[in-house]
Amino acid sequence: MRMVDLIEKKREGQSLSKQEIEFIISEYTNNQIPDYQMSALLMAIFFKDMTDEEITHLTLAMAHSGEVMDLTSIEGIKVDKHSTGGVGDTTTLILAPLVASVDVPVAKMSGRGLGYTGGTLDKLEAIPGFKIEVSESQFVDLVNESKVAVIGQSGDLAPADKKLYALRDVTATVDSIPLIASSIMSKKIAAGADAIVLDVTTGDGAFMKNLDDARRLAHTMVRIGALANRQTMAVISDMSQPLGEAIGNSLEVVEAIETLQGNGPEDLTEMCYALGSQMVVLAKKADTLEEARELLKEALESGRALEKFKEMIHNQGGDASIVDEPEKLLTARYEIAVPAKKSGVIQQMVANELGIAAMMLGAGRKTKEDEIDHAVGLKLHKKVGESVSEGDVLLTIFSNTEDVEEVIELIQANITIGETGEEPPLIHEIITE
């Protein structure tokens, strides 16, 4: 088999076979195919697309290019959740203990943030002592004992994806739905889940800027899951404005605690119920989404979910007292209010630009090597569709420097106040097949 023939085949719009795709991924992972040939194939895929069968073969070949987690010794149906990214997305911190508190095993591997997109691991590391690196056997034991653990992804998991993603990033082939779908699903399958819930975000703060692209990506990943014998559901959610009110690591941990106490932002709470209900149904702990929601609501209102969060923190070496004393988390030296320049209704809060503002303060990374400042970030006091008067505080900047003029300018340029404004829908669609 020659790589040049396979590039030509895909260039002509033909489908690659399972054996051909496995050959490509195996040889590229083992450094037998040079980057220039793989780049040519990626560009051919970008322009000529792939069938569902091709994407599934690609996903499985990537998933099996390295270590595959064996979670069969964990009792019950293991459900994983993945978000395609956004701003202020604190759902994993809430969902993991909430869903575990209704007896669903949550064995979750998460990632770090880059750019304006926050990472769950960075948020968890804002908790003093919290360990994200545990062995596979410890991971299994933790989930068997208390139904929940959230850890960092092993470097040996789907190494083909790591190589391909780096190449896509420098060859203008990131925005390809077959390549995005196979990248996400290969890691989820390698992580050992029995079922997968996907939060596919759309809007300014999302990877998929328009609804049609988000819809196609969601349908593609759900079909891959089915073809790979994984029960898979997807929610298409709105990320035109930040989710919740907090952007920044310690601030988001506090918001997660408040949500688990029943006092969280309405949109974030609703998002957790929507995603959590799917996780509960896939785990066969409820027959319908409505029944699942009632189970989750009771767990939250009774305090069981909050206690499970404390247990999760304690089990992974963290200081669980921060749940009752959140002031123990790192706090920024300065709090700077950003006022409304005029009266009216908020028409737009551009999510990615507000995420960039938080990143400029140190809450995110410009490069993978950057260090995170867990204390800094933004706290929104108004959202799209709400009325404001001139001088009302739109948001508070939490900073470790007083020099935030550039950040304030960016924020004010990306919050639009007009005569009318309408709150965007939180969830656009739910896709189950």
C-alpha positions as CSV (number, residue, x, y, z in Angstrom):
1,M,0.0,0.0,0.0
2,R,1.4,3.4,-1.0
3,M,0.4,6.7,0.7
4,V,0.6,8.6,-2.6
5,D,-2.1,6.3,-4.1
6,L,-4.4,6.9,-1.1
7,I,-3.9,10.6,-1.3
8,E,-4.9,10.5,-5.0
9,K,-7.9,8.3,-4.2
10,K,-9.2,10.8,-1.7
11,R,-8.4,13.7,-3.9
12,E,-10.7,12.2,-6.5
13,G,-13.5,12.0,-4.0
14,Q,-13.4,8.2,-3.5
15,S,-13.9,6.5,-0.1
16,L,-11.0,5.0,1.7
17,S,-11.5,1.4,3.1
18,K,-11.1,0.4,6.7
19,Q,-7.8,-1.3,5.9
20,E,-6.5,1.8,4.1
21,I,-7.4,4.1,7.0
22,E,-5.9,1.8,9.6
23,F,-2.7,1.7,7.5
24,I,-2.5,5.5,7.3
25,I,-3.0,6.0,11.1
26,S,-0.7,3.2,12.1
27,E,2.1,4.3,9.8
28,Y,1.7,8.0,10.6
29,T,1.7,7.3,14.4
30,N,4.9,5.3,13.9
31,N,6.6,8.1,11.9
32,Q,6.6,6.1,8.7
33,I,4.5,8.6,6.8
34,P,6.0,12.1,6.5
35,D,4.1,15.2,7.5
36,Y,4.0,16.5,3.9
37,Q,2.1,13.5,2.7
38,M,-0.3,13.5,5.7
39,S,-0.9,17.3,5.1
40,A,-1.9,16.5,1.5
41,L,-4.4,13.9,2.7
42,L,-5.8,16.2,5.3
43,M,-6.4,18.9,2.6
44,A,-8.0,16.3,0.3
45,I,-10.4,15.3,3.2
46,F,-11.0,19.0,3.9
47,F,-12.3,19.5,0.3
48,K,-13.8,16.1,-0.5
49,D,-15.3,15.2,2.9
50,M,-15.8,11.6,4.2
51,T,-18.6,9.2,4.5
52,D,-20.0,8.2,8.0
53,E,-18.3,4.8,7.6
54,E,-14.9,6.4,6.7
55,I,-15.2,8.8,9.7
56,T,-16.0,5.8,12.0
57,H,-13.0,3.8,10.7
58,L,-10.8,6.9,11.2
59,T,-12.1,7.4,14.7
60,L,-11.6,3.8,15.8
61,A,-8.1,3.7,14.2
62,M,-7.1,6.8,16.1
63,A,-8.7,5.5,19.4
64,H,-6.6,2.3,19.1
65,S,-3.4,4.1,18.2
66,G,-2.3,4.0,21.8
67,E,-3.6,3.1,25.2
68,V,-7.4,2.3,25.5
69,M,-8.7,2.6,29.1
70,D,-10.3,-0.6,30.4
71,L,-13.1,0.4,32.6
72,T,-15.0,-2.9,32.5
73,S,-14.3,-3.5,36.2
74,I,-16.4,-0.3,37.1
75,E,-19.9,-1.4,37.9
76,G,-22.7,0.0,35.9
77,I,-22.9,1.9,32.6
78,K,-20.1,4.5,32.5
79,V,-21.3,7.8,30.9
80,D,-18.9,10.4,29.7
81,K,-19.7,14.0,28.7
82,H,-17.8,16.2,26.3
83,S,-18.3,19.9,25.4
84,T,-16.9,21.3,22.2
85,G,-15.8,24.4,24.3
86,G,-17.0,27.8,25.3
87,V,-16.7,30.6,27.8
88,G,-17.8,30.2,31.4
89,D,-18.7,26.6,30.8
90,T,-18.6,25.2,34.4
91,T,-20.9,22.2,33.7
92,T,-18.4,19.4,34.4
93,L,-17.7,20.6,37.9
94,I,-21.5,20.5,38.6
95,L,-22.5,17.5,36.5
96,A,-19.9,15.1,37.8
97,P,-21.1,15.1,41.4
98,L,-24.7,15.8,40.5
99,V,-25.0,12.8,38.2
100,A,-22.9,10.6,40.5
101,S,-25.3,11.4,43.4
102,V,-28.1,9.5,41.6
103,D,-25.9,6.4,41.3
104,V,-24.6,6.9,37.8
105,P,-20.8,6.1,37.6
106,V,-19.0,9.2,36.2
107,A,-15.4,8.3,35.1
108,K,-14.4,11.5,33.5
109,M,-11.2,12.5,31.7
110,S,-10.9,16.2,31.0
111,G,-8.5,18.6,29.4
112,R,-6.9,22.0,29.9
113,G,-7.9,25.3,28.4
114,L,-6.2,27.1,25.6
115,G,-7.0,30.6,24.4
116,Y,-10.4,31.9,25.6
117,T,-11.8,28.3,26.1
118,G,-11.5,27.3,29.8
119,G,-10.3,23.8,30.8
120,T,-11.9,21.7,33.5
121,L,-8.5,20.6,34.9
122,D,-7.4,24.2,35.4
123,K,-10.6,24.9,37.3
124,L,-10.2,21.8,39.5
125,E,-6.6,22.8,40.2
126,A,-7.9,26.1,41.7
127,I,-8.9,23.9,44.6
128,P,-6.0,23.5,47.0
129,G,-4.4,20.1,46.9
130,F,-6.7,18.6,44.2
131,K,-4.9,15.9,42.2
132,I,-5.8,15.3,38.6
133,E,-3.1,12.7,38.0
134,V,-4.0,9.3,39.4
135,S,-3.3,5.8,38.2
136,E,-5.8,3.8,36.1
137,S,-6.3,1.4,39.0
138,Q,-6.9,4.3,41.5
139,F,-9.3,5.9,39.0
140,V,-11.3,2.6,38.8
141,D,-11.3,2.2,42.6
142,L,-12.5,5.8,43.1
143,V,-15.4,5.4,40.7
144,N,-16.4,2.1,42.2
145,E,-16.3,3.4,45.7
146,S,-17.9,6.8,45.3
147,K,-19.3,6.9,41.7
148,V,-17.1,9.8,40.5
149,A,-13.6,10.9,39.6
150,V,-12.4,13.6,37.2
151,I,-8.8,13.2,36.0
152,G,-6.3,14.4,33.4
153,Q,-6.1,12.6,30.1
154,S,-3.2,10.1,29.8
155,G,-0.5,11.1,27.3
156,D,-0.8,7.6,25.8
157,L,-4.4,8.1,24.9
158,A,-5.1,8.4,21.2
159,P,-1.6,9.6,20.2
160,A,-2.6,9.7,16.6
161,D,-5.0,12.5,17.4
162,K,-2.4,14.5,19.1
163,K,-0.1,14.3,16.1
164,L,-2.9,15.0,13.6
165,Y,-4.3,17.9,15.6
166,A,-0.9,19.6,15.7
167,L,-0.6,19.2,11.9
168,R,-4.1,20.4,11.2
169,D,-3.4,23.5,13.3
170,V,-0.6,24.6,10.9
171,T,-2.1,23.4,7.6
172,A,-5.5,25.3,7.7
173,T,-7.4,22.0,8.1
174,V,-8.9,22.5,11.6
175,D,-12.3,23.4,10.3
176,S,-13.2,20.0,8.8
177,I,-16.2,18.3,10.4
178,P,-14.9,14.7,9.7
179,L,-11.6,15.6,11.3
180,I,-13.2,17.4,14.2
181,A,-15.7,14.6,14.9
182,S,-13.0,11.9,14.7
183,S,-10.7,13.9,17.0
184,I,-13.3,14.3,19.7
185,M,-14.8,10.8,19.5
186,S,-11.5,8.9,19.3
187,K,-10.5,10.4,22.7
188,K,-13.9,9.6,24.2
189,I,-13.8,6.0,22.9
190,A,-10.2,5.5,24.1
191,A,-11.3,6.8,27.5
192,G,-13.4,3.7,27.9
193,A,-17.0,5.1,28.3
194,D,-20.0,3.0,27.5
195,A,-22.1,6.0,26.6
196,I,-21.3,9.6,25.6
197,V,-23.3,12.8,26.0
198,L,-22.0,15.6,23.7
199,D,-22.6,19.4,24.3
200,V,-22.0,20.9,20.8
201,T,-21.8,24.6,21.3
202,T,-22.6,27.2,18.6
203,G,-22.2,31.0,18.5
204,D,-19.5,33.6,18.9
205,G,-17.8,31.8,21.8
206,A,-17.9,28.3,20.2
207,F,-15.8,26.5,17.6
208,M,-18.9,26.0,15.4
209,K,-20.0,29.6,14.8
210,N,-23.2,28.8,12.9
211,L,-26.1,26.4,13.7
212,D,-25.9,24.4,10.5
213,D,-22.3,23.5,11.1
214,A,-23.0,22.6,14.8
215,R,-26.0,20.5,13.7
216,R,-23.9,18.5,11.2
217,L,-21.1,18.0,13.7
218,A,-23.6,16.8,16.3
219,H,-25.3,14.4,13.9
220,T,-21.9,13.1,12.7
221,M,-20.6,12.3,16.2
222,V,-23.9,10.7,17.3
223,R,-23.7,8.4,14.2
224,I,-20.0,7.6,14.9
225,G,-21.0,6.7,18.4
226,A,-23.7,4.3,17.2
227,L,-21.4,2.7,14.6
228,A,-18.8,2.3,17.3
229,N,-21.3,0.6,19.6
230,R,-21.5,3.5,22.1
231,Q,-24.8,5.0,23.0
232,T,-24.5,8.7,22.1
233,M,-26.7,11.8,22.5
234,A,-26.0,15.4,21.7
235,V,-27.3,18.8,22.8
236,I,-26.7,21.8,20.6
237,S,-26.3,24.7,23.0
238,D,-25.9,28.4,22.6
239,M,-22.6,30.1,23.2
240,S,-23.2,33.5,21.7
241,Q,-22.8,34.9,25.3
242,P,-20.9,33.2,28.2
243,L,-22.7,30.5,30.1
244,G,-23.4,31.4,33.7
245,E,-21.9,34.5,35.3
246,A,-18.3,33.6,36.1
247,I,-15.3,33.5,33.7
248,G,-12.1,32.4,35.5
249,N,-10.9,29.4,37.5
250,S,-11.5,30.1,41.2
251,L,-14.6,32.2,40.3
252,E,-16.1,29.2,38.4
253,V,-15.4,26.9,41.3
254,V,-17.4,29.2,43.5
255,E,-20.1,29.3,40.9
256,A,-20.2,25.5,40.8
257,I,-20.6,25.4,44.6
258,E,-23.4,28.0,44.5
259,T,-25.2,26.0,41.7
260,L,-24.9,22.8,43.8
261,Q,-26.4,24.7,46.7
262,G,-29.3,25.6,44.5
263,N,-28.3,29.3,44.1
264,G,-26.6,29.2,40.7
265,P,-27.3,31.2,37.6
266,E,-30.5,30.0,35.9
267,D,-28.9,29.2,32.5
268,L,-26.1,27.2,34.0
269,T,-28.4,25.2,36.2
270,E,-30.7,24.5,33.3
271,M,-27.8,23.4,31.1
272,C,-26.7,21.0,33.8
273,Y,-30.2,19.5,34.1
274,A,-30.4,19.1,30.3
275,L,-27.0,17.4,30.0
276,G,-27.4,15.4,33.2
277,S,-30.8,14.1,32.2
278,Q,-29.3,12.6,29.1
279,M,-26.5,11.0,31.2
280,V,-29.0,9.4,33.6
281,V,-31.1,8.0,30.7
282,L,-28.1,6.6,28.9
283,A,-27.0,4.9,32.2
284,K,-30.5,3.4,32.4
285,K,-31.3,5.0,35.8
286,A,-34.4,6.6,34.3
287,D,-36.6,5.8,31.3
288,T,-37.3,9.4,30.2
289,L,-35.6,12.7,30.3
290,E,-38.4,14.1,32.5
291,E,-37.9,11.3,35.0
292,A,-34.2,11.8,35.0
293,R,-34.6,15.6,35.6
294,E,-36.7,14.9,38.7
295,L,-34.0,12.6,40.1
296,L,-31.4,15.2,39.6
297,K,-33.5,18.0,41.0
298,E,-34.2,16.0,44.1
299,A,-30.5,15.2,44.5
300,L,-29.6,18.9,44.2
301,E,-32.4,20.2,46.5
302,S,-31.7,17.6,49.2
303,G,-28.0,18.5,49.3
304,R,-26.8,15.1,48.2
305,A,-25.1,16.5,45.1
306,L,-23.1,19.1,47.2
307,E,-22.0,16.3,49.6
308,K,-20.9,14.3,46.6
309,F,-18.8,17.2,45.4
310,K,-17.1,17.4,48.8
311,E,-16.5,13.7,48.7
312,M,-14.9,14.0,45.2
313,I,-12.6,16.8,46.3
314,H,-11.5,14.8,49.4
315,N,-11.0,11.6,47.4
316,Q,-8.6,13.4,45.1
317,G,-6.5,15.1,47.8
318,G,-8.3,18.4,47.7
319,D,-9.4,20.6,50.6
320,A,-13.1,19.9,50.8
321,S,-13.6,22.7,53.3
322,I,-13.6,25.2,50.4
323,V,-17.2,24.1,49.7
324,D,-18.3,25.7,53.0
325,E,-15.5,28.3,53.1
326,P,-15.0,29.4,49.4
327,E,-12.9,32.4,50.7
328,K,-10.1,29.8,51.1
329,L,-9.7,29.9,47.3
330,L,-7.3,32.3,45.7
331,T,-8.7,35.8,45.4
332,A,-7.5,38.6,43.2
333,R,-6.1,41.8,44.7
334,Y,-8.3,44.2,42.8
335,E,-12.0,44.3,42.0
336,I,-12.8,46.8,39.2
337,A,-16.4,47.6,38.2
338,V,-17.2,48.1,34.5
339,P,-20.3,50.4,34.3
340,A,-22.9,50.7,31.5
341,K,-22.2,53.8,29.4
342,K,-25.9,54.3,28.7
343,S,-29.4,53.1,29.5
344,G,-31.2,50.5,27.5
345,V,-31.3,46.7,26.9
346,I,-28.2,44.5,26.5
347,Q,-28.3,43.3,22.9
348,Q,-25.1,41.4,22.7
349,M,-22.2,40.1,24.9
350,V,-19.7,38.6,22.5
351,A,-18.6,35.4,24.3
352,N,-15.2,34.8,22.7
353,E,-14.1,38.5,23.2
354,L,-15.1,38.4,26.9
355,G,-13.1,35.1,27.1
356,I,-10.1,36.9,25.6
357,A,-10.5,39.7,28.2
358,A,-10.3,37.1,31.0
359,M,-7.3,35.5,29.2
360,M,-5.5,38.9,29.1
361,L,-5.9,39.0,32.9
362,G,-4.2,35.6,33.2
363,A,-7.3,33.3,33.5
364,G,-6.4,31.5,30.2
365,R,-3.4,30.6,28.1
366,K,-2.1,32.2,24.9
367,T,0.2,29.2,24.5
368,K,0.3,25.7,26.1
369,E,3.3,26.8,28.2
370,D,1.6,29.8,29.8
371,E,0.8,29.6,33.5
372,I,-2.7,30.2,34.7
373,D,-3.6,32.7,37.4
374,H,-6.4,30.9,39.2
375,A,-7.6,34.0,41.1
376,V,-8.4,36.4,38.2
377,G,-11.4,36.6,35.8
378,L,-14.7,38.3,35.2
379,K,-18.1,38.1,37.0
380,L,-21.1,39.2,34.9
381,H,-24.0,41.0,36.6
382,K,-26.1,41.4,33.5
383,K,-26.9,39.2,30.5
384,V,-28.4,39.6,27.1
385,G,-32.0,40.7,27.2
386,E,-31.7,42.5,30.6
387,S,-32.4,46.2,31.1
388,V,-29.7,48.5,32.4
389,S,-29.4,52.1,33.5
390,E,-26.4,54.3,32.8
391,G,-23.8,53.6,35.5
392,D,-25.1,50.1,36.4
393,V,-22.3,47.7,36.9
394,L,-22.2,45.3,33.9
395,L,-19.5,43.1,35.3
396,T,-16.6,43.1,37.8
397,I,-13.0,42.5,36.8
398,F,-10.9,40.4,39.2
399,S,-7.3,41.3,38.6
400,N,-3.9,41.1,40.2
401,T,-2.9,44.3,38.5
402,E,-4.5,47.7,38.5
403,D,-3.5,48.3,34.8
404,V,-6.6,46.9,33.1
405,E,-7.5,49.8,30.7
406,E,-7.0,47.5,27.6
407,V,-9.2,44.9,29.2
408,I,-12.0,47.4,29.9
409,E,-11.8,48.8,26.4
410,L,-12.2,45.2,25.0
411,I,-15.1,44.5,27.2
412,Q,-17.0,47.7,26.5
413,A,-16.4,47.2,22.7
414,N,-18.1,43.8,22.9
415,I,-21.2,44.6,25.1
416,T,-23.8,46.3,23.0
417,I,-26.7,48.2,24.6
418,G,-29.6,49.2,22.5
419,E,-33.4,49.9,22.7
420,T,-34.4,46.3,22.5
421,G,-32.7,43.0,23.1
422,E,-33.8,39.4,23.4
423,E,-32.3,36.5,25.4
424,P,-30.9,33.8,23.1
425,P,-32.3,30.3,23.4
426,L,-30.1,28.2,25.7
427,I,-30.6,24.9,23.8
428,H,-31.2,24.8,20.0
429,E,-31.7,21.1,19.6
430,I,-31.4,17.6,21.2
431,I,-30.1,14.9,18.9
432,T,-30.5,11.3,19.7
433,E,-29.9,9.6,16.4
